[in-house]
């Protein structure tokens, strides 16, 4: 492939690209094959390149690339494909990040498990947020640092060599065989990692998994800037964070959560969760030397939460994950009581991660009983007072509920609340997330902020801008979306009484729990449990296919919630619970409604489904 041919083709792609490539933050599951993911997109894209085809309709028809936008998206895939071809590498060997630090951490993590040595070679300076001492002490990673004047000075090394350099243009660089990984830093845009040589191919899936769980790909808007700078051979200029936007967002978070502490905003919900986990581990190392750390995690919660907790624990001998049963026949309060008693006897540090309402069953525990069980004094096996828990509350489904204020339910318990900003805070327009603590947990926030910065995972300027615009209307959007959801749930109850619907009661709604998502366990048939399960799973797909076919402008087969418009349908077991243990998965339909949708049309199409049963 000639450089000019590639760059000219990419110019045409940029000019003709679908608007969803820039604006969509959730992936379409109806054109997504997870086992092929990026490969399928790039194979089809390369066919278009070979045919010189950059028409809008053909670009629109390409299969989903990765999973908008955390793991990757069409624009990041195009950037990686372009950079790979310009450097004579395979497309999967080039990986873009919004963060400048996490690509380094991804290699260090992989080498931790094989006990392989790593040297980090750099010119000028390391990423601003790179804190070598903390990375070694808190993350447990091992490496050597070496500064050089030029790339040519890098010599052969018995281990992995990472070469870090800053760039103000998206250039083609000459690859040195003594370098295993190049990490090119682009101010405010993020970074691009190159895995050099076949001997490093086995790192690719590990690096991509770190990007999937602990950070995000370079954002679509920044990737577009990178592609334009590359094709036009110019330097890039990125919008700086507007202090007024950031101040507005932080103020809105305090108002919405009824909290008085300083919030932090990350590039995604999982970026925030990772900062929380590493910040709490840091605090434990400082305040409770040599004591075991237990992250207590619901067995069927969102796959990213479950997976990330286990990934963190895998890196550290003193960190473990403890299962927490919270849904269905299991009572969250009783389960927490049992687990905390066990953890106390071990004289361990309990960090509980839980969703309220739960996902996908939309259950809310007895909050007074929850407060009592969390604040209960427990004893170690030696009769000493056990360490009190930190309750890490994922309240993405009801971000408007007050848990943190001086007179709120969890005011007497060390509590940190976090929310995925891709849901109600931004209305689905960006992936940024945030967290904030109550007064009892205020001293934990500086370390959380420190690790969000260390991982270079703070929200981007555009993310702050979107949140500043969308958050003031969030409470009203939550109320309006709940109204639509309650009406649709009541309609289904009336017209398909055999279905089991998981949704909040009217009593809970009167207390302020007004989610706009419900799960639908459809009626089934068959002679055996296996036949019944098979029939129900097929029925889920039949319903979703009908909805997205009949109402294509509003009904989407996507994982989302709190969007500004339309209805999103998914099956948790095959989407959000992707890494959850099979026995804990939920093969039911999850439906998320918005404040702006054609409710009557959705009722009409649902009736068609019922009549065809």
N, C-alpha and C positions, 0 to 999 in steps of 0.2 A: 504494500500500500504506500503510495506517495503521500508525503506530508501535505502538499497543496490540495490534493484530491480530498483527503480526509477533512481538512479545515474548511474547504469550500462546502462540502456536504453538510458539516455541522452547522455552518452559517445558515444554510437553507432549513435545517431541522429547527434551529432556534426561531427562525422567522415564522415557521408554519406550525409549531408545536401546539398541542391541545392545551387549553387553559387549565385543565385539571393537573397537568404536570407541575404547574406552579402553585396551585391553590389547594389541591385535595390533600387531606392529612390522614385519610384512612383508606385501606385498600379494598377494591372490589373483589369479593370472594368468588363471584360467578366467572371471572376470567383469571383466576389465580390457582396455580398448581404448586403448592408449597414444596413438594419434593424436587421440583425443577427450578422454582423461584427465579433468580436472576439469570440462570442459564437460558431459560425459555425466552425471556425478553430479549436478551442479547443475540441469541441465534436468529430470532426473527428480525431484529434491528440490523444485524449484519447482512441479512438477505436484502433488506431495503437498500442498504448502502451499496451493495454489489450491483443492484438494479438501478441505482441513481434515483430512487424513489423517496421523496420527502414530503409527499402530499399529506395534508391534514387528516384525511379520512383513514389513510393507511397507518399513520402514527397513532390515531385514536384506537385502531383495532389491535394494536400490540397488546400482548398479555401483561398482566400486572407485574411490575418489577419489584421484587422483595415485598415490603409492606408499608408503603406510604406512612411516615417518612423516617421512622425511627431506625429501622434496619437498612433502608435504602429506598430509592424511588427512581422514576425514569430519568430525571436529570442527573442524579448522582451516578447512575449506571452509564449514561451517555458520556459523562466526564471521565469516568474510570476507563471505559472502552477506548475513548480517544487518547487519553494519556498512555494507556498500555500499548496501543498500536504505534504511537509516536516513539515509544521506547523499545519496541520489539519484544514486549512482554505479553503474557496471556492476560485477558481482561480481569480474571478473578484475582490476579496478583497485584492489582491496584485498588486501594480501598480509601475512600474519603471519609473524613471525620469533621464534625462541627468543633470538636475539642482538639487542642494541640498537645495535650498531655496523655490522654487515654490511649492513643496508638502506641506510645512507649510502654504504658502499663500492660497493654494486651500481650506484648512480646515477653515482658518480664514475667507475667502470669504463666504463660506457656512454659517458659524455661524453669520456673519454680518446680513444676511437677517432674521434670526430667533432670533436675539438679544441674542444668547446663549453665556455664558462665556467660555473662553478657557484658560487653563494653559499650558505653554510650559515647560516641565521638561527636564533637560539635564544633562549629565555627562561631565566632562572635559570642552569643549567649544562648543559654538553654531557654525553653519556654518560660515566660515570666512566672507562671504558677507552679513550676516544677520545684518541689521541695524534697531534695534527696534524702534528708534525715528522716522525714516523716514517711516517705515511701518505704524506706528500709524498716523503720520501727513499727509502723502501724499496719502496713500492707504485707510486710514480711518478704519483700522482694530484694534480690541481691544483684549488684552491678558495680562496675567501675566507671568513672568519668574520665574523659580525656579530651583536652582541647587541642585543636590543630588549626593551622592557618589555611590549608587548602585540602581538598578532597584527595589529591594525589599522595598526601602524606599518610593516608590510612594503610596500615600494614596488615598482613595475615594475622589471625588471632584464633586461638583454640577455644571456640565458643561462637556466640552470635555477636556481630558488630552492627550496631544501629548508628546511622549517620544522620544528624539533625542539622538542618540549615534553614535560614530565613530567606524568603523571596518576596519581591514586590511585583513580580510578573509570573504568569503561568508559563514557565519555560520548559524546553526539553533539556535534560541534563545528561552528561556522559556517565554511564554506569561503571563503577569500579568493582572488579570481581572480588575484592577483599571486603566489600560491604554487603551484608545480608539484607538489611532493611534500610531504605531511605525514608525519612520523614521530612517532607517539605512543609514548612510553616508559612501560612499566608495570613498576615495580620487581619484580624476580625473575621476572616472568611472561615478559618479552620485549618485543616491540614490534609495532606494526601500521603498515604503510605505505599511504598513500592516494595514488594517481596522479590528479591533479586536471586535468580538461579533456581533450578529444579529442586535442589536440596532443601529449599525452604517452602516448597509447596504445601507440606503437611501443616504449616502454621495457619493457612488461610482460614479454615473453618473456625479455629479458635479465635483468631483476630475478629472475624465477622461476628462471632457470638458475643464477644466483649462489646462490640459496637451495638449489638442488638439489646443487650441488657444493662449496660452501665453508661451509655451515652446515646448519641444519635449520629446519623450520617450528616455530612455538610447539608445545611438546609436548602430547599429548592431555590429560594431567592438568592442565596450566596453562591450556589452552584451555577446559577444562570450568569451571575457576574463573572465567575471564573471562566465559564465557557466563552463568554463575550471577550474577555481579556485574552484568552488563548487564541481565538480565531482572528481577532483584530491585532494581536501582538502588541498590546498596550498594557500599561499598569492598571490595577483595579483600585477603585475607591469605594469603601464600604461605609454605610451610614453608621454614625456613632450613636450610642445609646443616649436618648434624650432624657436629661435629668428629671424633667417634668413628667414624662411618661412613667419612669420608674417610681417617682414619688407618688403618682396617682395610683399605680398598681399596689404599692405597699400600704397605702392608706385604705384602699378598697378591701384588701385582705383583712386588715385590722377591724374594719367596720363589719364586714360579712361574718367573720369568725368571732366577733366580740372579744378580741384579744388585745393585749397592750404591749406585746413583745415585738421585736424586730423580725419580720418575715424574711425568707430568702426565696428567690425565684430561679428555677433551673430550666434547662433546655427541654426537659421532658419529665413526666411523672417518675419514670425509673431513674433518671438522673438525680432527682430529688431523693428518692428512696435510697439510692446508693450513698448519697452524701449523709443521709440520716444514719444508715448502718455503720459507715466508716467513722462518722463523728462520734457515735455512741461507743464503738470499739475503742477509739482514741481516749474517750473519757474513762472507760473502764480500765485501760492500761495505766492511766494517770492516778486513778483513785482507788482501784481495787486490784493491786498487783497480784498476779498469778492465780486469780480466781477465774473459774470457767465462765464463759459467756453463753447464754442460751437465747437464741431467737425463736420465739414461739409463734408458729405460722399456721393458719388454717390449711387443712389438707386440700381443699378444693378451690382455694382462692385463685385469682388471676394468675395465669401461668408465669408471667414475668416476675411477679412477686415471689412465687414459690421457687422458681429457678434461680433468681438472683440471690435469695437467702442461702440456698444450698451452695451456690458458686462461691460466695464469700466464706462460708464455713469450710469449704474444701481447701481453702488456702491457709487456714490457721488451725493449729492443733488445739487451741483452747476455746474454739467457737464451734457450737453445734446447733442444729435445727431440731426443734421439738414440735411434733405434730399437734395441732389443735383442731378438734372436731367441733364445728359450729352450726352446721345446717341440718335441716330435715329433722330426724329423730334426736339429734344432739343439741343440747342447750349450751349456748356460748358461755353463760355464767358458770354453770356447773363444770364445764370442761376447763375453764380458766382456773377455777378453784383447785381442781385436781392437779393440774399441771404445776401451778405455783407452789402447792404444798410439796410436790416432789422436788422441784427446783430448789426450794428453800432448804430441804434436808441435805441437798448436795452443796449448800453454801455457794450457789452460783448466782450470776447476775441475770435477771429475767427481763428481756425486751420482747414485748408482745406486739405483733403486727396483726391488725384486724380491720375488716371493713364493716361499717354500719351505714346504711343497711348492707347485708351480705349480698354477694354476687355469686350466682345468678338467682338465688332463691328469694332475695329482697326481704330478708327477715331482720327485725330489730329486737335486740334483747331487752329484758327488763332493766332499764337504765339505773334505777335505784339499787337494784341487786348487783348490777355490774360495778357501780361505784363502791359498794360495800365489800365486794370480793377483792377488788383491786387495792383497797386501802386497808384491808385486814392485816394485822400484825402476825407474822409467822416466825417460827423458830428453826434454826439449823439443827442438824443431828446432835450437835454439841450443846444445844440449849441456848445458843446466842441468837440475837435478833437478826433475822434474815434481811438481805438487801431488798428494798421495796422495788416494785416493777416500774418500768417506763412503758406506758401504753401508747403505741404508735398507731394512730387512727387514720385509716384511709376513708375519708368521707366524700369521695368523688361523686357518689350517687345523691348525696344530700349536703352539698357544701354550705348551705344556708343555715344549718342547725347550729345552735350555740352550745358548744361543749367546754370552751376554754375560759370564759369570763369568771370573775370573782365569785359569782353566785350560781354558776352553771354546774351541770351534773358532775363533770370530772375536774372541778376546780381543786379538789383535795388530793388528786392523783397526778403524778408526773405524766403529763400528756403532751404529745406532739401530734398535730393534725396536718395531713398533707392531702393534696388534691391534684388529679391529673388535669392540667389546664386545657388539654385538647377537648375536654367535655364542656361543661357549662361556662367556665370562665372565659373561654375564647369562642364558644359556639362552634367548635370544630375547625377554626381557622388557623390554629397553630398547635404545637405539641407541648408548649411550656407548662411546667407545673410549679407548685409552691408548697412551702410548709411553714408552720408557725407554732409556737409553744404557749402553754399557759404559764402563769407566774412560777409555779413549782418546778417547771422544767426549763425556765429561762436560762439557767447556767449551762445548759446543754447546747444552746443555739450557736455560740461562737465556734465550737468545734465542727458543727454541721456546716456552717458557713465556710469555715476553713477548708473542709474537704470538697465542698462544691467548687471552691476556687482552685484547689489543688488539681482537681480533675478538669478544670476549665469548662465547667458545665453550666455556667450561669446562662440565663435566657439571653437571646440575641436582641439587638436593637429593634428589629422588626417584631419579634415576639412581644417585647414590652409595649410597643406601639399598638399592637392588636389587642392585648389585654387591657390597656388603658382605655381603649375605645369600647370594648365589649363588656367589661366587668360592671360598670354602673347600671346596666340593664339586666344583670344576671338574675336578681331576685324576681323581677317581673316575668322573665322568661321561664324560670322554674315554676312559677304559679300557673302560667298559661299552659305550659307543657303538661303539668299534672292534670289540669282540667280535661285536656284531650285524652290523656291516658285513662283517667277514671271512667270517662264516657265509653271508651273503646273496650275496657275491661268489662264494664257492666253489659255492654252489647254482646260480648262473647259469652258471658255467663248465661245470658238469656237464650242465645241461639245455639250454643254448643255446651249444654250443661254437663256433658260427660267429660269435658276438659278440666284439668286441674290448673288453676292459675295461681301463681305466686306473686302477690302484690300486697302492699300495706293495707291494713284495715282502715275503715273510716275513723276509728278512734285514734290510731297512730297519726293519720293525716291531720287530725284536729290538734295534735301536739306539734305539728310543723314538719313531720316526715312526709314530704310530697315528692317522691321520685317520679320520674316519667319513664320508667323501664319496668317491664314485668316479664316473667317467664311463663311459658305456655307448655304444659305437659298434655299433649293431645291424646284423646281416647284411642285405644288400640284394639286389636283382635288377634286371635291365634289360639292354638291348643297348648302350646308350651311357652315358657318364659322367653325362650330364645325367639320363637316366632313372633311373639308380641313385641319384643324389642326391635326386631328387624322391621316389622310393619310400621312401628311408630317412627323409626328413623327415616324411613322412606317418606312417611307422611309429612315430617318436618320439611324436607326438601320440596315436596309437592306444594306445600303452602307458600314457602318462600319464592319458589319459581313463579307461581301464579301472581303473587303480589308484585314482583319486580318486572314481570312481563306486562301486566295489565296497567300498572302505574309507574312507568319507567322514570318519569320526571320527579317522583317523590320517594317511592319505595326502593331502597338499595340493600343489596346483600353485602353488608359491611359491619365491621366492629366499631361502633361509636355510640355516643350518648351525649345529650345536651346540645345537639346540633341546632342550627338556626332554623332549618327547614326540613320537612319530609319525615320519613320513618325508616329506621335502620333495623334490619333483621339479621340474626346470626344464630349459630348453634355453638354454645360455649365449648363443648368438648372438642370441636374441630377448629376452634379459633383462639379465644382468649385462654383456654385451658390446655393449650398445645403441649406443654411440658409437664402437666399434672399427671400423677399416677393414674393409670387407666381406670382402676376401680373407683376413683374419686371424681371422675369426669361426669358432666351433666349433658346427656344427649336430649336436650329439650330446645325449644325455640325461645330465644330472648329477643324481645321487641322494645325498641326505644323510640319514643315519639317526641315531636318538637312542638313549639308553640305555633308554628306556621305550617299547616298541612290541611289537606282536603279530607276531613274526617268522614264525611258521608260517602265519599268514593271508596275509602278503605273499608267501610262497613259493607258496602255493596259487593265488593270483590270478595270479602270474607264470606259473605252469604253464598256466593258461587261455590266456594270451597266446601262449605257445609253441605250444600245440596248434592255435591258430587261424592260424598262419603258413602 
